[in-house]
């Protein structure tokens, strides 16, 4: 497999929506240790990953955006804001329905990471892939302990894939990882 094909597989497999859905299901289970928690994770995943990704795919199909990774910074405002509205709706449901605190903490951390990403995107193209991956690695380490730190190697691998595909510069991947990791570390730790 060529390096650009490998990079494409990594970028697509470990895309933000996939990671968001996976971490919400994992933390949903972790929050109660039962199928009930998994159900809460699924609800949050719908609003934080499923609906936003569907909006992106719809925009790509309509020709509003180049591809599902929205490579051009000037095309990111609408899908990022739509994602924020969807995440806020999910937060409203989690609060109203008295969802598990740990799931809510994760969604709030995602909202913080999204807000920081939007703020940076106004003037510079930051890697959402590495932001989400770093946030996932931080949350897994907080929830399950230091044995999860090898996940940070996946963040580096995702960063490499984004640079290899020429979708980001090394700096954009590093800043993305920093922003996502910081938001997860502060918000998830404080709110859980």
MILUMTI-116253 format. One record per residue (C-alpha): residue in three letters; residue number from 1; x, y, z. Coordinates in steps of 0.2 Angstrom, whole numbers. Example, Ala and Ser with C-alpha at 12.3 -4.5 7.8 and 13.67 -1.06 7.14 Angstrom:
<pts>
<pt res="Ala" n="1" X="62" Y="-22" Z="39"/>
<pt res="Ser" n="2" X="68" Y="-5" Z="36"/>
</pts>
This chain:
<pts>
<pt res="Unk" n="1" X="0" Y="0" Z="0"/>
<pt res="Unk" n="2" X="7" Y="17" Z="-5"/>
<pt res="Unk" n="3" X="10" Y="30" Z="9"/>
<pt res="Unk" n="4" X="-4" Y="41" Z="2"/>
<pt res="Unk" n="5" X="-16" Y="27" Z="1"/>
<pt res="Unk" n="6" X="-12" Y="22" Z="19"/>
<pt res="Unk" n="7" X="-14" Y="41" Z="24"/>
<pt res="Unk" n="8" X="-31" Y="41" Z="16"/>
<pt res="Unk" n="9" X="-37" Y="25" Z="25"/>
<pt res="Unk" n="10" X="-31" Y="32" Z="42"/>
<pt res="Unk" n="11" X="-39" Y="49" Z="38"/>
<pt res="Unk" n="12" X="-56" Y="41" Z="33"/>
<pt res="Unk" n="13" X="-56" Y="27" Z="47"/>
<pt res="Unk" n="14" X="-51" Y="39" Z="61"/>
<pt res="Unk" n="15" X="-62" Y="53" Z="55"/>
<pt res="Unk" n="16" X="-69" Y="65" Z="68"/>
<pt res="Unk" n="17" X="-87" Y="58" Z="67"/>
<pt res="Unk" n="18" X="-81" Y="40" Z="69"/>
<pt res="Unk" n="19" X="-71" Y="45" Z="84"/>
<pt res="Unk" n="20" X="-85" Y="55" Z="92"/>
<pt res="Unk" n="21" X="-97" Y="41" Z="90"/>
<pt res="Unk" n="22" X="-85" Y="28" Z="97"/>
<pt res="Unk" n="23" X="-80" Y="39" Z="112"/>
<pt res="Unk" n="24" X="-98" Y="43" Z="117"/>
<pt res="Unk" n="25" X="-103" Y="25" Z="116"/>
<pt res="Unk" n="26" X="-87" Y="20" Z="127"/>
<pt res="Unk" n="27" X="-90" Y="33" Z="140"/>
<pt res="Unk" n="28" X="-109" Y="30" Z="140"/>
<pt res="Unk" n="29" X="-105" Y="12" Z="145"/>
<pt res="Unk" n="30" X="-92" Y="18" Z="157"/>
<pt res="Unk" n="31" X="-104" Y="30" Z="165"/>
<pt res="Unk" n="32" X="-116" Y="16" Z="171"/>
<pt res="Unk" n="33" X="-108" Y="0" Z="167"/>
<pt res="Unk" n="34" X="-124" Y="-5" Z="158"/>
<pt res="Unk" n="35" X="-134" Y="-5" Z="142"/>
<pt res="Unk" n="36" X="-143" Y="10" Z="150"/>
<pt res="Unk" n="37" X="-127" Y="20" Z="149"/>
<pt res="Unk" n="38" X="-124" Y="14" Z="131"/>
<pt res="Unk" n="39" X="-141" Y="21" Z="127"/>
<pt res="Unk" n="40" X="-136" Y="38" Z="134"/>
<pt res="Unk" n="41" X="-120" Y="37" Z="124"/>
<pt res="Unk" n="42" X="-130" Y="33" Z="108"/>
<pt res="Unk" n="43" X="-141" Y="47" Z="111"/>
<pt res="Unk" n="44" X="-127" Y="59" Z="113"/>
<pt res="Unk" n="45" X="-118" Y="51" Z="98"/>
<pt res="Unk" n="46" X="-133" Y="55" Z="87"/>
<pt res="Unk" n="47" X="-132" Y="74" Z="91"/>
<pt res="Unk" n="48" X="-113" Y="75" Z="92"/>
<pt res="Unk" n="49" X="-108" Y="64" Z="77"/>
<pt res="Unk" n="50" X="-123" Y="57" Z="67"/>
<pt res="Unk" n="51" X="-133" Y="72" Z="63"/>
<pt res="Unk" n="52" X="-117" Y="83" Z="60"/>
<pt res="Unk" n="53" X="-110" Y="70" Z="48"/>
<pt res="Unk" n="54" X="-127" Y="69" Z="39"/>
<pt res="Unk" n="55" X="-127" Y="88" Z="37"/>
<pt res="Unk" n="56" X="-109" Y="87" Z="30"/>
<pt res="Unk" n="57" X="-114" Y="73" Z="18"/>
<pt res="Unk" n="58" X="-129" Y="83" Z="12"/>
<pt res="Unk" n="59" X="-119" Y="98" Z="9"/>
<pt res="Unk" n="60" X="-106" Y="88" Z="-1"/>
<pt res="Unk" n="61" X="-120" Y="80" Z="-11"/>
<pt res="Unk" n="62" X="-127" Y="98" Z="-15"/>
<pt res="Unk" n="63" X="-110" Y="104" Z="-20"/>
<pt res="Unk" n="64" X="-109" Y="116" Z="-6"/>
<pt res="Unk" n="65" X="-93" Y="108" Z="1"/>
<pt res="Unk" n="66" X="-79" Y="99" Z="-8"/>
<pt res="Unk" n="67" X="-78" Y="83" Z="2"/>
<pt res="Unk" n="68" X="-83" Y="75" Z="19"/>
<pt res="Unk" n="69" X="-67" Y="82" Z="27"/>
<pt res="Unk" n="70" X="-71" Y="100" Z="21"/>
<pt res="Unk" n="71" X="-53" Y="104" Z="16"/>
<pt res="Unk" n="72" X="-56" Y="122" Z="12"/>
<pt res="Unk" n="73" X="-57" Y="133" Z="28"/>
<pt res="Unk" n="74" X="-69" Y="145" Z="20"/>
<pt res="Unk" n="75" X="-82" Y="131" Z="18"/>
<pt res="Unk" n="76" X="-81" Y="126" Z="37"/>
<pt res="Unk" n="77" X="-91" Y="140" Z="45"/>
<pt res="Unk" n="78" X="-109" Y="133" Z="41"/>
<pt res="Unk" n="79" X="-105" Y="114" Z="45"/>
<pt res="Unk" n="80" X="-96" Y="119" Z="61"/>
<pt res="Unk" n="81" X="-110" Y="130" Z="67"/>
<pt res="Unk" n="82" X="-123" Y="117" Z="62"/>
<pt res="Unk" n="83" X="-113" Y="105" Z="72"/>
<pt res="Unk" n="84" X="-113" Y="117" Z="87"/>
<pt res="Unk" n="85" X="-132" Y="118" Z="86"/>
<pt res="Unk" n="86" X="-134" Y="99" Z="86"/>
<pt res="Unk" n="87" X="-122" Y="97" Z="100"/>
<pt res="Unk" n="88" X="-132" Y="111" Z="110"/>
<pt res="Unk" n="89" X="-148" Y="101" Z="107"/>
<pt res="Unk" n="90" X="-140" Y="85" Z="113"/>
<pt res="Unk" n="91" X="-134" Y="94" Z="129"/>
<pt res="Unk" n="92" X="-152" Y="101" Z="131"/>
<pt res="Unk" n="93" X="-159" Y="83" Z="130"/>
<pt res="Unk" n="94" X="-145" Y="76" Z="142"/>
<pt res="Unk" n="95" X="-149" Y="89" Z="155"/>
<pt res="Unk" n="96" X="-168" Y="88" Z="153"/>
<pt res="Unk" n="97" X="-168" Y="69" Z="154"/>
<pt res="Unk" n="98" X="-156" Y="68" Z="168"/>
<pt res="Unk" n="99" X="-142" Y="59" Z="158"/>
<pt res="Unk" n="100" X="-126" Y="52" Z="166"/>
<pt res="Unk" n="101" X="-115" Y="66" Z="172"/>
<pt res="Unk" n="102" X="-100" Y="58" Z="163"/>
<pt res="Unk" n="103" X="-108" Y="58" Z="146"/>
<pt res="Unk" n="104" X="-114" Y="76" Z="149"/>
<pt res="Unk" n="105" X="-96" Y="81" Z="154"/>
<pt res="Unk" n="106" X="-89" Y="73" Z="138"/>
<pt res="Unk" n="107" X="-102" Y="82" Z="127"/>
<pt res="Unk" n="108" X="-98" Y="98" Z="136"/>
<pt res="Unk" n="109" X="-79" Y="95" Z="133"/>
<pt res="Unk" n="110" X="-84" Y="92" Z="114"/>
<pt res="Unk" n="111" X="-93" Y="109" Z="114"/>
<pt res="Unk" n="112" X="-78" Y="118" Z="121"/>
<pt res="Unk" n="113" X="-67" Y="110" Z="109"/>
<pt res="Unk" n="114" X="-79" Y="114" Z="95"/>
<pt res="Unk" n="115" X="-80" Y="132" Z="100"/>
<pt res="Unk" n="116" X="-61" Y="134" Z="101"/>
<pt res="Unk" n="117" X="-59" Y="126" Z="84"/>
<pt res="Unk" n="118" X="-72" Y="138" Z="77"/>
<pt res="Unk" n="119" X="-63" Y="153" Z="84"/>
<pt res="Unk" n="120" X="-46" Y="147" Z="77"/>
<pt res="Unk" n="121" X="-54" Y="143" Z="60"/>
<pt res="Unk" n="122" X="-60" Y="161" Z="58"/>
<pt res="Unk" n="123" X="-42" Y="165" Z="54"/>
<pt res="Unk" n="124" X="-32" Y="149" Z="51"/>
<pt res="Unk" n="125" X="-36" Y="131" Z="46"/>
<pt res="Unk" n="126" X="-34" Y="120" Z="61"/>
<pt res="Unk" n="127" X="-35" Y="101" Z="60"/>
<pt res="Unk" n="128" X="-52" Y="95" Z="67"/>
<pt res="Unk" n="129" X="-45" Y="77" Z="64"/>
<pt res="Unk" n="130" X="-31" Y="79" Z="77"/>
<pt res="Unk" n="131" X="-42" Y="90" Z="89"/>
<pt res="Unk" n="132" X="-55" Y="76" Z="90"/>
<pt res="Unk" n="133" X="-42" Y="62" Z="91"/>
<pt res="Unk" n="134" X="-32" Y="71" Z="105"/>
<pt res="Unk" n="135" X="-48" Y="75" Z="115"/>
<pt res="Unk" n="136" X="-53" Y="56" Z="113"/>
<pt res="Unk" n="137" X="-35" Y="51" Z="120"/>
<pt res="Unk" n="138" X="-36" Y="63" Z="134"/>
<pt res="Unk" n="139" X="-54" Y="57" Z="139"/>
<pt res="Unk" n="140" X="-49" Y="39" Z="138"/>
<pt res="Unk" n="141" X="-34" Y="42" Z="149"/>
<pt res="Unk" n="142" X="-44" Y="51" Z="162"/>
<pt res="Unk" n="143" X="-58" Y="38" Z="162"/>
<pt res="Unk" n="144" X="-48" Y="22" Z="161"/>
<pt res="Unk" n="145" X="-30" Y="27" Z="167"/>
<pt res="Unk" n="146" X="-13" Y="29" Z="161"/>
<pt res="Unk" n="147" X="-14" Y="12" Z="151"/>
<pt res="Unk" n="148" X="-23" Y="23" Z="138"/>
<pt res="Unk" n="149" X="-8" Y="34" Z="134"/>
<pt res="Unk" n="150" X="-3" Y="24" Z="119"/>
<pt res="Unk" n="151" X="-19" Y="32" Z="111"/>
<pt res="Unk" n="152" X="-8" Y="48" Z="109"/>
<pt res="Unk" n="153" X="2" Y="38" Z="96"/>
<pt res="Unk" n="154" X="-14" Y="37" Z="86"/>
<pt res="Unk" n="155" X="-15" Y="56" Z="87"/>
<pt res="Unk" n="156" X="2" Y="57" Z="79"/>
<pt res="Unk" n="157" X="-3" Y="45" Z="66"/>
<pt res="Unk" n="158" X="-18" Y="55" Z="61"/>
<pt res="Unk" n="159" X="-8" Y="70" Z="61"/>
<pt res="Unk" n="160" X="4" Y="62" Z="49"/>
<pt res="Unk" n="161" X="-10" Y="56" Z="38"/>
<pt res="Unk" n="162" X="-17" Y="74" Z="37"/>
<pt res="Unk" n="163" X="0" Y="81" Z="32"/>
<pt res="Unk" n="164" X="4" Y="67" Z="20"/>
<pt res="Unk" n="165" X="-12" Y="71" Z="11"/>
<pt res="Unk" n="166" X="-8" Y="89" Z="10"/>
<pt res="Unk" n="167" X="-24" Y="94" Z="19"/>
<pt res="Unk" n="168" X="-14" Y="102" Z="33"/>
<pt res="Unk" n="169" X="3" Y="108" Z="38"/>
<pt res="Unk" n="170" X="12" Y="100" Z="53"/>
<pt res="Unk" n="171" X="8" Y="116" Z="63"/>
<pt res="Unk" n="172" X="-11" Y="115" Z="60"/>
<pt res="Unk" n="173" X="-11" Y="97" Z="66"/>
<pt res="Unk" n="174" X="-1" Y="101" Z="81"/>
<pt res="Unk" n="175" X="-12" Y="116" Z="86"/>
<pt res="Unk" n="176" X="-28" Y="105" Z="83"/>
<pt res="Unk" n="177" X="-21" Y="92" Z="94"/>
<pt res="Unk" n="178" X="-17" Y="105" Z="108"/>
<pt res="Unk" n="179" X="-34" Y="113" Z="106"/>
<pt res="Unk" n="180" X="-44" Y="97" Z="107"/>
<pt res="Unk" n="181" X="-33" Y="89" Z="121"/>
<pt res="Unk" n="182" X="-34" Y="105" Z="131"/>
<pt res="Unk" n="183" X="-53" Y="107" Z="130"/>
<pt res="Unk" n="184" X="-55" Y="88" Z="135"/>
<pt res="Unk" n="185" X="-43" Y="89" Z="149"/>
<pt res="Unk" n="186" X="-50" Y="105" Z="157"/>
<pt res="Unk" n="187" X="-69" Y="102" Z="154"/>
<pt res="Unk" n="188" X="-70" Y="83" Z="156"/>
<pt res="Unk" n="189" X="-60" Y="83" Z="172"/>
<pt res="Unk" n="190" X="-70" Y="97" Z="180"/>
<pt res="Unk" n="191" X="-87" Y="92" Z="175"/>
<pt res="Unk" n="192" X="-87" Y="73" Z="177"/>
</pts>
